[in-house]
Amino acid sequence: QVELLFGGTADAMRRRILVPLNAALNIQQTPKPAQKKEPLRVLDVACGTARTLKMVREVFPDVSLFGIDLSPAYLRKANQSLSETPGTLPQLVQGKGEDMPYRDDFFDALTCVFLFHELPGPVRQQIIDEAYRVTTPGGTFIICDSIQMIDTPELEPMMINFPALFHEPFYRDYTYDNLSDRQNAAGFAEVESEVHFVSKYWIARKPVD
């Protein structure tokens, strides 16, 4: 629904994850002693119809891409969309972000775009906890979503009207939720946040043991 509200601007909002993702992958690309060289792995949580995955594949063609989404209809559309352009197809699975079917410490980076405003607070925490579990030490979790009340009070009327217009029952709670605290509670460190117009980004890194 955020994308419906902002139209073409949503793609620009989505592309902003590519900069911190590039930085995260560069960190993970640094050789480690006695480590077998394998392709870096990136997971898009709630991948939908693969708009984010397509952008990531265009910029990082050598990265192994994965996507998880609850909707089989979205995943069918994602497979169709991804198969229309050359390149290795991302591995897509149907599943919940709060119960991901991946082993611990598996991904070098995770992205999640326009999901958290659609969730109740406890589920946000569960997904962040799962993201921490499947992120390798030194890996990064990047969230892109709507601005919050603390960021731009002058846009408060828009944020108040949004849930009424688009039937988003958890949006108002989201606008007051401190996702940095939630990520710290899960174990992430170096949590940074940025605001660009009507979008907000969190970049969190899993500490190296």
N, C-alpha and C positions, 0 to 999 in steps of 0.2 A: 504493500500500500504506500510505503514511502516513495517508491519509484513512480507510482501513479500520480502522486502529488507533485513531484518535481520533474517528471518527464525526462527529457534528454539530459538534464543536469545530473540525473542519477548515474549515468555512465561515467561522467567526470568524477563524481564522488567515489565510484567504485575503483576507478583507475588510480586513485591516490594510494591505494594499498600497495601498488607496485614498487614505490620508492622504499618504504620500510622492508618490504619483502626482499628486494634486491640486497639491501644491507644485511638482512638476516642470513640470506644464502651465502653471501660473501664470507661472513663469519664462519659458517658451517663448512665452507669449502676449504678452509685452512687445513693442511695436512696434519694428521696426528700420528705419533709414533706407532708403528706396527698395526696400523689400521688399514683394512682392505678398502680400496677405493670403490665406492658404489655410487650410483646416481642419487642425488639429493631427492627427498620425498616431501611433497607438499599436499596437505589435505584441505579441501574447502568444505567447511561444515555448513549444512543446509545449502547445498550447491544449487538447488532449484533447477532452472533450465540451462545451467552451465555458462551463464554470461561472464562470471568471474573466471571460471576455468579457461574459457576461450582467450581472455585477455592474458592470463598467466602463461598459457601455452605459447602465445605469440611472442612474448618477451623472453621466456625461459624454455626454449625448445628441448633442452637436454635434461630437464627435471622430470622425475616420475610424479605424475599428478593423480590424485585420488579425490573422490567426491562422495559425500553421504547426504541423503535426504530422506525424509519420511514419506514423500509422495511418489508413488510409482508412475503417475502421469507426468510429473515433472522430469523424472529420470528418463522416461521414454523420449520426451522432447529433447532432453540434454544429449542423449545418445545420437538422436537424429541430427541435431545441430552440430555436434562435434565431428560427426562423420562426413560432413559436407566440405570440410577443409582438410588438406593433407596434414599428416602428423600422427604421432602415437596417441591412441585414444586413452584418456584418463580412465582409471578403474573406478567405476561407480557402484555403490551399494545402497540398498534401501535400509534405513535404520534410524535410530534416535540419536540425537547429539548428546543426550545425557547417558547413553549406554552404547558406546561405540565398539564395533567388533574388531578392534585392533589391539595388538600387544603393546605393552608398556614401552615407552621411549622409542617409538617407531618413526615419528615424523620430525623432519628438520624445521618445518614451519607449518602453521595452521592459519587459515583465514576464515573469517565469518562475517558476512555482509548482510545488513538489514534483517537480522534475526532477533536480536535481543529485545527490541521494543515490542515484539509479539508474544513474549513469554512472561509468566509470573516470576516473581523474584526467586523462589526456591529452585525453579528449573534453570534460571540463569546461572545460579551457583553450581548446580549439578553439571551443566555443560562446561563451565570453566574448570571444575574439578577434573572432568574427563579429558579436557584439552591438556591440562597439566600432565595427566597420567600418560597420554600417548605422545607427548612432546619429548624429544631427546634432550638430555642436558645440554645447555647452550642454545637450544632451539627457541623459536619465537612464535607467539600467538598474537595475531593482528585482528582486531575487531573494527568494523566500520558500521556506524548506525547514525541515528538522528542526534541532533544537538539535545542538550538537557537544560533544565531551568537555570542551573547555576552558570551556564556559559553565556547566554544571551537573553537577559531578562526582557529586553525590548521586543523579543519575538514570543513572549509569553502568550499573547492572544492566539497566535497560530498554533502553538503547542496545546493550548486548552481546547481549541476547536477541532484539532486533528482527530482525536478518538471518536468524537461525535459524528464527524463527516464520514469516517472510514470504518467505523465499528471496530475499533482496536481497544479491547477492554483493559489491556495491561499497559497501554502507552503512558498514561499519566503516572503510574507507579514507576515506570522506567525512567521518566524525566527527572525523578528525584533519587534514583538509585546510584550508589557510588560503586561503579564497576572496578575502579582501581582497588578499593578495599576488598572487593570480592576476589580479585586476582591475587592480591597479596595473601588473602586467607587460604587460597588454594596452594600457595607455595611459590608463585611467580615473583620475580624480583625485577628491579629496574623498570617499573611500569610507568610509561609515559603516555600522555594524552595530548591530542591536538584538535583544534576546531577550525573548520574551513566552511564558512557560510552556514549552511544548515546541516552539515554533517560533522560527526565527531569520530575520532580514531583513538584506539588504545593499542599500544605496542608493549607487550610484556615478554620478558625473557625468563626461561627456566634456568635456575642456577646450575653451574657445572659442579658435580660432586667432587 
